[in-house]
Amino acid sequence: MRSAVLVDSGAVRPDARAWFEQRTTSAAALAEIDVDGLLRAKRRGGHRVSVVLPARNEEASVGRLVADLRERWMVELPLVDELLVVDSDSTDATAAVARAAGAAVVATTEVLPGHGTRPGKGEALWKSLAATTGDLVVFLDADLIGDVAHYVPGLLGPLLTDPQVDYVKGCYTRPLEVDGHVQPGGGGRVTELTARPLLNALWPELAGFVQPLGGEYAGRRSALEQVPFVSAYGVEVGLLIDLLRLGGLSSLAQVDLGVRRHTSQSQEALGAMAGEVVSTVLARAACERAGQQPLTASGLLTQFRHDGTRFVPYSRSVAVAERPPMAGLAEYRTLRAG
């Protein structure tokens, strides 16, 4: 029996719905993006753009990705000023392949050595701020497959055209391939089973984010340098919550980038990822309570379907009711006494 009750999309929390409609750039609009206009906006604003790829054992994908990004956005159109691969303890040829393709490469152990080094993606992202100079920083995962060069202007668009926006998350459909069978929207299992329910319960104003754990996003250095970075897989959800606190919901935006393909991880790895996400969320919830801002579960879960053109939010009630301990009921005590 299904306990969740489907609610009309109009039931999406008003602030989350308004944000979703006003701050989400559609894939259709992205297809018509004026990259020359973005270059002019970059020059008018005196901006410098850094693209960062955190990588660990990604020799199979990082070379092609670096070559595509460099050719499109540094050689053909100078939208990007720095392209950096941050090598996080790779045991393969990731660094050599990335360097040969045209990226600058640093190891996490080489950046801020006085602070030591920790394992995890978040450590590479944090140290990249000390290894780059751009006032606008774009982060892309190094295991992306297919043509994703359009991710860069897509993520930069809101930052270059709206001074109120400090942070932009990418969203996309995520195919999942299992035993040779492809499920068009089956990816993002940790998002759907862990991150989304937690965020909807504790920070319902963030319910409009389609991919809160997505690894493609961009931000202003002035904002990114003011928030902590979780060293491991909790980094994305941590940044989202912390940047909400820093600048408010209006400082955040998202862009529909189309389709995202990457190497799927094992169930064991996803379990560890989910654990780190839970730890990150609970740590921030504890901070809210310590700051005398008690959190209560919203009881509403916003999810997304893709209609072939755009993401469509809809909600369902996930509020749960409880019965009191049976021992506390007078009727029960009477029955037991009889």
Stockholm file with secondary structure:
# STOCKHOLM 1.0

chainA/1-338         MRSAVLVDSGAVRPDARAWFEQRTTSAAALAEIDVDGLLRAKRRGGHRVSVVLPARNEEASVGRLVADLRERWMVELPLVDELLVVDSDSTDATAAVARAAGAAVVATTEVLPGHGTRPGKGEALWKSLAATTGDLVVFLDADLIGDVAHYVPGLLGPLLTDPQVDYVKGCYTRPLEVDGHVQPGGGGRVTELTARPLLNALWPELAGFVQPLGGEYAGRRSALEQVPFVSAYGVEVGLLIDLLRLGGLSSLAQVDLGVRRHTSQSQEALGAMAGEVVSTVLARAACERAGQQPLTASGLLTQFRHDGTRFVPYSRSVAVAERPPMAGLAEYRTLRAG
#=GR chainA/1-338 SS CCCCEEECGGGSCHHHHHHHHHHEECHHHHHTCCHHHHHHHHHHHTCCEEEEEEESSCTTTHHHHHHHHHIIIIIISTTCSEEEEEECSCSSSHHHHHHHHTCEEEEGGGSSGGGCCCSSHHHHHHHHHHHCCCSEEEECCTTEESCCTTHHHHHHHHHHHCTTCCEEEEEEECCEEETTEEETTCCCHHIIIIIHHHHHHHCGGGTTCSCTTCSCEEEEHHHHTTSCCCSSTTHHHHHHHHHHHHHCGGGEEEEEEEECEECCCCHHHHHHHHHHHHHHHHHHHHHHHHTTCCCCCCCEEEEEEECSSSEEEEEEECCCCCCCCGGGCHHHHHHHHC
#=GC SS_cons         CCCCEEECGGGSCHHHHHHHHHHEECHHHHHTCCHHHHHHHHHHHTCCEEEEEEESSCTTTHHHHHHHHHIIIIIISTTCSEEEEEECSCSSSHHHHHHHHTCEEEEGGGSSGGGCCCSSHHHHHHHHHHHCCCSEEEECCTTEESCCTTHHHHHHHHHHHCTTCCEEEEEEECCEEETTEEETTCCCHHIIIIIHHHHHHHCGGGTTCSCTTCSCEEEEHHHHTTSCCCSSTTHHHHHHHHHHHHHCGGGEEEEEEEECEECCCCHHHHHHHHHHHHHHHHHHHHHHHHTTCCCCCCCEEEEEEECSSSEEEEEEECCCCCCCCGGGCHHHHHHHHC
//
